[in-house]
Amino acid sequence: MAAQMWTCTGLRWSPEGPALVWSGGRRSALTWGKRIAFGVLDAGTRRCVGARGHACPTRTPVPARGTGARCEECARLDRAHSVAADTIADDPRPYRVYLAWFGPGLVKVGITGVERGSARLLEQGAVCFSWLGTGPLMAARRTEELLRAALGVPDRIPYAEKRAVRASLPAGPEERAAEVRELHARAVDLGNWPGSLERETCQVTDHMADFNLPHAGPATGAVTELVPGGRVAGELVAAAGPDLHLAGPAGVLVLDTRLLPGWELTPIQAEREITVPVKDFGARQDGLF
């Protein structure tokens, strides 16, 4: 009998917590202590996952270390229809502007659809955040640009930087909220806010408990790529953004679930086993790659 194969489409967050999503829409809810165990097809090749719900017509091979899992053409198509690319100026849905904090000195401004709630912040691995305002898409965009220009707040932070500070976050929620509160106060004092954007008071939401980081212990390393025949098995102790923190044979390892799409995976019975390339953080965690 042929082994059962699954294709992962990524990690998704909801108010109920994280879940792995598989082709066909099936979801595997993730809870602390759950065993995560899979193998990569021995003769497998990582192939493009397509774009906007359409399969890649050429099923082009993609790099094992890439986090996009798309060929150049599909990546271009996917971005051309995204809010981030500023190509949907007439989107009628309401949007929210937010300030997100990932660690000391790492605060960004961004926007997300009101209908998504805080899912976007969980998916980015934001340790805490506050809304700034709500309004039409272009008003939200102008506010984002205002903060970037007037206060020097970036709209992007490299993910490796977010991960690198995760092991040394302040223990208290008030300490974690301090930079967000300060920037929120400076932001609302600025002039030239779009008139159609309704400002919101600063109410900081903290995700440390949602990620289970206080109970996970520091990560000792991270999976850098999957390989044909490779195996990953461990106990889930935390999750933040796209990362799963797995207790394995050599301590807690970070598995970036963006490395999974494009591979054919099969369930395995191992409890704790890692036979894919891993980067050891050593004495000082300085990022994934």
C-alpha positions in Angstrom: 0.0 0.0 0.0 1.4 3.4 -1.0 2.2 5.8 1.9 -0.4 8.5 2.6 0.9 11.9 1.3 0.0 15.4 2.5 0.8 18.8 1.1 1.0 21.6 3.7 -0.2 25.1 2.6 1.0 26.8 5.8 0.3 27.8 9.4 -2.9 29.8 10.1 -3.9 31.6 13.3 -7.3 32.2 14.6 -8.7 33.2 18.1 -8.7 29.4 18.8 -5.0 29.2 18.2 -2.7 27.9 15.4 -3.5 25.2 12.9 -1.6 23.6 10.0 -3.6 23.8 6.8 -3.3 21.1 4.2 -4.3 21.0 0.5 -8.0 20.5 0.2 -8.6 22.7 3.2 -8.1 20.2 6.0 -6.8 21.7 9.2 -4.8 20.2 12.0 -5.4 22.2 15.2 -2.1 22.6 17.2 -2.1 22.4 21.0 0.8 22.5 23.5 2.2 19.0 24.0 0.9 17.8 20.6 3.3 15.5 18.7 4.4 16.9 15.3 5.9 14.1 13.2 6.4 13.9 9.4 8.8 12.7 6.8 9.6 14.0 3.4 9.2 11.8 0.3 12.5 10.1 -0.4 12.6 11.0 -4.1 10.7 14.2 -3.6 11.4 17.7 -5.0 10.0 20.9 -3.7 7.8 22.4 -6.3 6.0 25.8 -6.8 2.6 26.0 -5.0 1.0 28.3 -7.5 -0.8 31.6 -6.8 -4.3 32.9 -6.0 -5.7 29.4 -5.8 -4.3 28.2 -9.1 -1.7 25.5 -9.5 1.6 26.4 -11.1 1.3 25.3 -14.8 4.9 24.1 -14.9 5.3 22.8 -11.3 8.6 24.5 -11.3 11.2 23.3 -8.7 11.8 26.0 -6.0 14.7 26.3 -3.5 14.4 24.3 -0.2 15.4 27.3 1.9 13.0 29.8 0.4 10.0 30.8 2.5 7.7 31.7 -0.5 7.6 28.3 -2.3 6.7 30.1 -5.5 8.5 30.4 -8.9 9.1 33.9 -10.2 6.0 34.0 -12.4 3.6 32.8 -9.6 5.2 35.1 -7.1 4.6 38.0 -9.4 1.0 37.0 -9.9 0.4 36.5 -6.2 1.8 40.0 -5.3 0.0 41.7 -8.1 -3.3 40.9 -6.4 -2.2 41.7 -2.8 -3.2 44.7 -0.6 0.5 45.1 0.2 1.3 45.9 -3.4 -1.1 48.9 -3.5 -2.8 47.5 -6.6 -6.4 47.3 -5.1 -7.1 51.0 -4.5 -10.9 50.6 -4.9 -11.2 47.9 -2.2 -14.4 48.9 -0.3 -13.7 47.0 2.9 -12.7 48.8 6.1 -9.1 48.5 7.3 -7.2 49.0 10.5 -3.8 50.6 11.1 -1.8 49.0 13.9 1.5 49.3 15.8 3.1 45.9 16.4 6.0 45.2 18.8 8.3 42.2 18.3 11.0 43.0 20.9 13.1 45.9 22.2 13.5 48.5 19.4 11.4 46.4 16.9 8.2 48.2 16.3 6.4 48.4 12.9 3.3 50.0 11.5 1.0 48.1 9.3 -2.6 47.6 8.1 -5.0 44.7 8.1 -8.7 44.1 7.1 -11.2 44.7 10.0 -12.7 41.3 9.1 -9.5 39.5 10.0 -9.4 40.8 13.6 -5.9 40.2 15.2 -5.1 37.1 13.0 -2.6 39.2 10.9 -0.7 40.2 14.1 -0.5 36.6 15.3 0.7 35.4 11.9 3.5 38.0 12.0 4.6 36.9 15.4 3.8 40.2 17.1 4.4 39.9 20.8 2.0 42.8 21.5 0.2 45.5 19.5 -2.4 48.3 19.5 -4.8 49.6 16.9 -4.2 53.2 15.7 -7.3 53.8 13.6 -9.9 52.4 11.2 -11.1 53.6 7.8 -10.9 53.0 4.0 -7.9 51.3 2.5 -6.2 54.3 1.0 -6.7 56.4 4.2 -5.1 53.5 6.1 -2.2 53.5 3.6 -1.7 57.3 3.9 -1.6 57.0 7.7 1.0 54.2 7.4 3.1 56.4 5.2 2.7 59.4 7.6 4.1 57.4 10.5 6.9 56.0 8.4 8.0 59.5 7.3 7.3 61.5 10.5 8.3 59.0 13.2 10.7 56.7 11.3 8.5 53.6 12.1 9.2 50.9 9.5 6.4 48.9 7.8 8.6 45.8 7.5 11.0 44.0 9.9 13.1 41.1 8.7 11.7 37.9 10.3 15.2 36.7 11.4 15.3 39.8 13.6 12.0 39.0 15.2 13.1 35.5 16.0 16.5 36.5 17.3 15.0 38.6 20.2 12.4 36.2 21.2 14.5 34.4 23.7 15.2 37.6 25.7 11.9 39.4 25.9 11.0 41.4 29.0 9.0 39.3 31.5 6.4 41.9 32.3 3.5 42.9 30.0 3.9 46.6 30.9 7.5 46.5 29.9 6.6 44.9 26.6 3.8 47.5 26.0 5.9 50.6 26.8 7.3 51.3 23.3 3.8 50.8 21.7 2.2 53.2 24.1 4.9 55.8 23.5 4.7 55.6 19.7 0.9 55.5 19.8 0.9 58.8 21.8 3.4 60.4 19.3 1.3 59.2 16.4 -2.0 60.6 17.5 -0.3 64.0 18.1 0.7 64.2 14.4 -1.2 66.5 12.1 -2.3 65.6 8.6 -4.2 62.4 9.5 -6.7 61.5 6.8 -10.1 62.8 7.8 -11.8 59.4 6.9 -9.6 57.5 9.4 -11.2 57.1 12.8 -8.5 57.2 15.5 -8.5 54.6 18.3 -7.3 54.8 21.8 -4.2 52.8 22.8 -5.2 49.4 24.1 -2.2 47.0 24.0 -3.0 43.3 23.4 -0.2 40.9 24.5 0.4 37.6 22.8 3.0 36.0 25.1 0.4 33.6 26.5 -1.1 32.9 23.1 2.3 31.9 21.8 3.1 29.9 25.1 6.6 31.4 25.0 7.0 31.8 28.9 6.7 28.0 29.2 8.7 26.9 26.2 12.3 27.6 27.3 14.9 29.1 24.9 15.3 27.5 21.5 18.7 25.9 20.8 18.5 25.9 17.0 16.3 26.0 13.9 15.6 23.9 10.9 17.1 25.5 7.9 15.5 23.4 5.1 13.7 20.1 4.4 15.4 17.5 2.3 14.2 14.3 0.5 14.0 11.5 3.1 14.3 13.9 6.0 12.3 13.4 9.2 11.0 15.9 11.8 9.4 14.8 15.0 9.0 16.6 18.3 6.6 17.9 20.9 5.0 21.3 20.3 5.9 23.6 23.2 5.2 27.0 21.6 4.3 28.8 18.4 4.8 32.3 17.2 4.1 33.7 13.8 5.0 30.9 11.3 7.3 29.2 13.8 6.7 26.0 15.7 8.9 25.4 18.7 9.5 21.7 19.0 11.1 19.8 21.9 13.3 17.3 20.1 16.3 15.1 20.9 18.7 18.0 21.2 16.5 20.6 22.9 13.9 23.0 21.5 14.2 23.6 17.8 12.4 26.2 15.7 10.6 24.9 12.6 9.5 27.7 10.2 6.4 26.3 8.6 7.0 28.4 5.5 9.6 25.8 4.6 6.9 23.1 4.3 4.7 24.1 1.3 5.8 22.5 -1.9 7.0 19.2 -0.4 5.1 15.9 -0.3 5.0 14.9 3.4 4.0 11.6 5.1 3.1 10.8 8.7 5.8 9.0 10.8 5.6 7.3 14.2 8.8 8.8 15.8 8.5 10.7 19.0 11.6 12.9 18.8 13.8 12.8 15.7 15.3 15.5 13.5 17.2 14.3 10.4 17.1 17.6 8.4 19.7 20.4 8.4 19.7 22.5 11.5 21.5 25.7 12.5 22.7 25.7 16.1 22.1 29.0 17.8 25.0 28.4 20.2 25.5 30.8 23.1 23.8 33.7 21.2 20.8 33.4 19.0 21.5 35.7 16.0 18.8 34.8 13.5 17.8 31.8 11.5 20.3 31.9 8.6 
